[in-house]
């Protein structure tokens, strides 16, 4: 069933939901802690629910409150094997694989939908370097890990994703000896800084040499604590663009000093000519005369859909760099952006590692999310500048990361 978004203009205030990236990291770490912890943050997206179910399978207890999680850690592992279902959560599939390999002798990692085509080769290679035996479905899920892992020195390529490195940084401190990770071509460095920040909060010490060599001391256990999750710039980025192209919005609960990669949306909307102001408790973004811009999103690939929406409304042709990072998302995201914007009257040219978008009038009409949460949100915010309503097929793809997205749109539309 589709969802029709009537034309509207951004105005008002949005309380930005908690970062799902931070939530998932905090859930994994507190499940391994030396006592009960609380995580302050809501709402729970589909990806966060997957992480909760995985640590419950590990043996942790998670109680879900109105705006917080209460986590009682795993403690003594009583089983020898575990079966993990990751749904379509890419971070969970790569992050929990090494963690599970520390805790259990036999591990099966399964998924569904688009995640079944995402490569797991980097996970397989890393775990084999640490002594595990791994079988897979031609380099994809499901994978089976046996024999556990031991401390050591390993080499990984971080060009495709930083999610495996996040899992290793959480898992390796639990081992009885020291380890060292040599990383080449690290992409999405801000996501690793996020991981290090959460680990540090819970008392895990990791040293690194310019994000190229990570020195990990073994025999470390996270300390219990209460952790407050900051607002999610991945979700807020769409509203920042919506305001930049049509009106104004106060985004509350986000920080301009965030380690999140997607805080760079503020740099992009400023570059395009929008007005950005720091306010008490958040940020205000307002429309201004918009001009074409160039932006390298290689380290923040989730920004491509909102950046594409921004480029649609700028005078001239804008250039986005980093499309090689978009192949293994919920859809082939570069092609999805191109095909869906074409339906709305916008020309997108894909060449090598770039996307060029010529600004113009948004006609309205029917588009598909392609089961991709960020494509659905891109289409929805373009209704704020569309001559006609925009109908989105498979609109509830947004539940993967931002289940209250449409409610928030209704709240700010005057």
C-alpha positions in Angstrom: 0.0 0.0 0.0 1.3 3.4 -0.9 1.4 6.7 1.0 0.5 10.0 -0.5 2.5 13.0 0.8 0.6 16.3 0.1 2.5 19.4 -0.7 3.7 21.2 2.5 6.3 23.6 3.8 8.7 23.0 6.7 7.9 25.0 9.8 8.2 24.3 13.5 10.2 22.0 15.7 11.2 18.3 15.5 12.6 16.4 18.5 15.1 14.2 16.6 15.0 10.5 17.6 18.0 8.8 19.1 20.9 7.7 16.9 20.3 4.1 15.9 24.1 3.7 15.3 24.9 4.7 18.9 22.0 2.7 20.2 23.2 -0.5 18.5 26.7 0.0 19.8 25.5 0.7 23.3 23.3 -2.4 23.3 26.2 -4.6 22.3 28.6 -3.2 24.8 26.2 -3.1 27.8 25.3 -6.8 27.2 29.0 -7.6 27.9 29.3 -5.3 30.9 30.1 -6.2 34.6 26.6 -5.2 35.8 23.2 -3.8 34.9 23.1 -0.7 32.7 20.6 1.8 31.3 20.5 3.2 27.9 18.4 6.4 27.5 17.0 6.7 24.0 14.0 6.1 21.7 12.2 5.2 19.6 13.3 1.7 18.6 13.8 1.2 14.9 13.8 -2.2 13.2 17.6 -2.3 13.2 17.7 -1.6 17.0 15.1 -4.2 17.7 17.3 -6.7 15.8 20.2 -5.8 18.1 18.1 -6.3 21.2 17.0 -9.7 20.1 20.5 -10.8 19.3 21.8 -9.9 22.8 18.8 -11.7 24.3 19.9 -14.8 22.3 23.3 -14.3 23.9 21.7 -14.5 27.3 21.3 -10.8 28.2 18.1 -9.4 29.6 16.7 -6.2 28.0 13.6 -4.5 29.3 12.2 -1.9 27.0 10.7 1.2 28.7 9.1 4.3 27.2 12.4 6.1 26.5 15.0 3.8 27.9 16.4 0.3 27.9 17.5 -1.6 31.0 20.2 -4.2 30.2 21.3 -7.0 32.4 24.4 -8.5 30.9 25.1 -12.0 29.7 27.2 -13.1 32.6 28.4 -16.7 32.3 27.6 -18.1 28.9 25.7 -21.4 29.4 25.4 -22.6 25.7 28.1 -23.8 23.3 26.3 -22.6 20.1 24.1 -19.7 19.0 21.9 -18.9 16.0 21.7 -15.1 15.2 19.0 -13.7 13.0 20.0 -10.2 11.7 17.0 -9.4 9.5 18.2 -6.7 7.1 20.5 -5.0 9.7 23.9 -4.7 8.1 25.6 -3.4 11.2 24.3 -6.2 13.3 25.4 -8.9 10.9 29.0 -7.6 10.8 29.3 -6.2 14.4 27.9 -9.2 16.2 29.8 -11.9 14.2 33.1 -11.4 16.0 31.4 -10.8 19.3 29.6 -14.1 19.0 32.8 -15.8 18.0 34.4 -14.8 21.3 31.4 -16.0 23.3 30.4 -19.3 21.6 32.2 -22.2 19.9 29.5 -22.5 17.2 27.8 -19.5 15.6 25.3 -19.2 12.7 24.6 -15.8 11.4 21.5 -15.4 9.2 19.5 -12.6 7.6 16.8 -11.8 5.1 16.0 -9.5 2.2 18.7 -7.3 0.8 21.3 -8.3 3.4 21.6 -11.7 1.8 23.4 -10.2 -1.2 25.7 -8.0 0.9 29.3 -9.4 0.9 30.6 -10.9 4.2 34.0 -11.7 2.8 35.8 -9.2 5.1 34.1 -10.8 8.2 35.1 -14.3 7.0 38.7 -13.3 6.3 39.2 -11.5 9.7 37.8 -14.3 11.8 39.9 -16.9 9.9 43.0 -14.8 10.6 42.0 -15.1 14.3 41.7 -18.9 14.2 38.1 -19.5 13.4 36.7 -21.8 10.8 34.1 -20.1 8.6 31.7 -21.4 5.9 29.3 -19.2 4.0 26.9 -19.0 1.1 29.5 -18.0 -1.5 30.8 -15.1 0.6 27.3 -14.0 1.8 24.9 -14.9 4.6 24.3 -17.3 6.1 27.7 -17.9 7.6 28.8 -20.5 10.1 31.7 -19.8 12.5 33.3 -22.6 14.6 36.2 -22.9 16.9 36.1 -19.4 18.4 38.8 -16.8 17.9 42.1 -16.1 19.7 44.1 -12.9 20.3 46.4 -11.9 17.5 47.5 -9.5 14.8 45.2 -9.2 11.8 45.0 -7.1 8.6 41.7 -5.9 7.2 40.6 -3.7 4.3 38.2 -1.0 5.5 37.2 0.3 2.0 33.9 -1.3 1.8 32.6 -0.9 5.3 33.7 0.0 8.8 31.0 -2.2 10.5 33.3 -5.2 10.9 36.0 -3.1 12.6 33.4 -1.9 15.0 32.6 -5.5 15.9 36.3 -6.3 16.3 36.9 -3.3 18.6 34.1 -4.5 20.9 35.0 -8.2 20.8 38.8 -8.3 21.0 39.1 -6.6 24.5 37.2 -9.6 25.9 39.9 -12.1 24.9 42.7 -13.2 27.3 45.5 -11.6 25.4 46.4 -8.5 23.4 45.5 -8.0 19.8 46.4 -5.6 17.0 44.4 -4.6 14.0 46.0 -3.1 10.9 43.5 -1.3 8.7 44.0 -0.1 5.2 41.7 2.2 3.2 39.3 2.9 6.1 36.0 4.3 5.0 33.5 6.1 7.2 36.2 6.9 9.8 33.6 8.9 11.9 31.7 5.7 12.6 34.8 4.2 14.2 35.2 7.3 16.3 31.7 6.7 17.5 32.6 3.2 18.4 35.7 4.3 20.3 33.6 7.0 22.1 31.1 4.5 23.4 33.8 2.0 24.4 35.6 4.7 26.3 32.4 5.7 28.1 32.1 2.1 29.4 35.7 1.9 30.4 37.4 0.1 27.5 40.8 1.4 26.5 41.9 1.2 22.9 44.8 3.0 21.3 45.3 3.7 17.6 47.8 5.2 15.3 45.9 7.5 13.0 43.1 4.9 12.5 45.5 2.6 10.8 46.8 0.4 13.6 44.6 -0.3 16.6 46.3 -1.6 19.8 43.8 -3.6 21.9 44.6 -4.8 25.4 42.9 -8.0 26.4 41.1 -9.0 29.6 38.9 -5.9 29.6 35.3 -6.0 30.6 33.0 -3.0 30.0 31.8 -1.2 33.2 28.1 -0.9 33.8 26.6 2.6 33.5 23.8 4.8 32.3 24.3 6.1 28.7 22.3 8.8 27.0 22.1 8.4 23.3 22.3 11.7 21.3 19.9 12.6 18.4 20.4 10.9 15.1 21.9 13.0 12.3 21.1 10.3 9.7 17.4 11.0 10.2 17.8 14.7 11.0 19.6 15.2 7.7 16.4 14.8 5.8 14.7 17.5 7.8 17.7 19.8 7.5 17.3 19.5 3.7 13.6 19.8 3.9 13.9 23.1 5.7 16.7 24.3 3.4 14.5 23.8 0.3 11.1 24.9 1.6 11.0 26.7 5.0 12.6 26.4 8.4 12.9 23.9 11.2 14.3 23.6 14.7 16.1 20.3 15.1 16.3 19.5 18.8 18.5 16.9 20.6 21.3 17.0 18.0 24.8 18.4 18.5 26.8 20.3 15.9 29.9 18.8 17.6 28.7 15.2 17.1 31.1 12.5 16.0 28.4 11.1 13.7 29.4 11.2 10.1 26.1 12.6 9.0 26.4 15.9 10.9 28.2 17.0 7.7 24.7 17.7 6.3 25.1 21.1 7.9 28.2 21.7 5.9 26.4 20.7 2.7 23.3 22.9 3.2 25.5 25.8 4.1 27.5 25.2 0.9 24.2 25.3 -1.0 23.3 28.6 0.5 20.9 27.7 3.3 21.1 29.3 6.7 22.2 27.3 9.7 22.1 28.6 13.3 23.1 26.8 16.6 20.2 27.2 19.1 19.7 26.1 22.7 19.5 22.3 22.5 19.8 22.0 18.8 20.1 23.6 15.4 17.9 25.7 13.2 18.0 25.4 9.4 16.3 27.9 7.1 15.7 28.3 3.4 17.7 30.9 1.5 18.8 31.3 -2.2 20.1 27.9 -3.2 22.9 27.3 -5.6 24.6 24.3 -7.1 27.3 22.7 -4.9 29.9 19.9 -4.9 30.2 17.5 -2.0 32.3 14.4 -1.3 30.2 12.0 0.7 32.6 9.0 0.7 32.8 9.1 4.5 29.1 9.6 5.0 27.3 7.6 2.2 24.0 7.6 4.0 23.8 11.3 3.1 23.4 10.7 -0.6 19.5 10.6 -0.6 19.1 13.9 1.3 22.0 15.5 -0.7 20.2 14.4 -3.9 17.0 16.0 -2.7 19.0 19.2 -1.9 20.6 19.2 -5.3 17.2 18.9 -7.0 16.3 22.4 -5.6 19.6 24.2 -6.4 20.1 26.4 -9.5 22.5 24.6 -11.8 24.2 21.2 -11.7 25.5 19.8 -8.4 28.1 17.0 -8.1 28.2 14.3 -5.4 31.2 12.2 -5.0 31.4 8.7 -3.5 28.8 6.6 -5.3 31.0 3.5 -5.1 29.9 3.3 -1.4 26.2 2.9 -2.5 26.1 -0.5 -4.2 25.5 -2.7 -1.2 22.8 -0.8 0.6 19.2 -1.7 1.1 19.0 -1.1 -2.7 21.7 -0.1 -5.2 21.1 3.3 -3.8 22.7 5.3 -6.6 20.5 3.6 -9.2 17.5 4.0 -7.0 18.1 7.7 -6.6 18.5 8.1 -10.3 15.3 6.1 -11.2 13.0 7.6 -8.6 14.1 11.2 -9.2 13.6 10.7 -13.0 9.9 10.0 -12.2 9.7 13.4 -10.5 11.3 15.2 -13.4 14.9 15.4 -12.3 17.9 14.3 -14.4 20.6 12.3 -12.5 23.8 11.3 -14.3 26.0 8.5 -12.8 29.6 8.3 -13.9 32.5 6.6 -12.3 32.4 7.5 -8.6 30.1 10.6 -9.1 26.5 11.6 -9.3 25.5 14.8 -11.1 22.1 16.3 -10.5 20.6 19.2 -12.4 18.2 21.2 -10.4 14.6 21.8 -11.6 10.9 21.7 -10.8 9.6 18.7 -8.9 6.5 17.5 -10.7 5.1 15.1 -8.2 3.7 11.7 -9.0 4.4 8.1 -7.9 7.8 6.7 -6.8 9.0 3.5 -5.1 11.1 3.3 -2.0 12.7 0.1 -3.5 12.4 -1.2 0.1 15.1 1.4 1.1 14.2 3.6 4.1 16.4 6.5 2.8 14.8 6.6 -0.6 11.4 6.8 1.0 12.5 9.7 3.1 14.1 11.5 0.1 10.9 11.3 -1.8 8.8 12.5 1.2 10.7 15.7 1.8 10.6 16.6 -1.9 6.8 16.9 -1.5 7.7 20.2 0.3 8.6 21.7 -3.0 6.4 19.6 -5.4 3.6 21.0 -7.5 1.6 17.9 -6.9 1.5 15.3 -4.1 4.1 12.5 -4.1 2.9 9.0 -3.6 5.4 6.5 -2.2 5.1 2.8 -2.8 6.5 0.6 0.1 6.6 3.7 2.4 7.1 1.8 5.6 10.7 1.0 4.7 11.3 4.0 7.0 10.8 1.7 10.0 14.3 0.3 9.5 15.8 3.5 10.9 13.1 6.1 11.7 9.6 4.7 12.5 8.2 8.1 13.6 9.3 9.8 10.3 5.9 10.4 8.9 4.4 11.5 12.2 7.2 14.1 12.5 6.4 15.3 9.0 2.7 15.8 9.9 3.8 17.6 13.1 5.8 20.3 11.3 3.6 20.8 8.3 1.5 24.0 8.9 
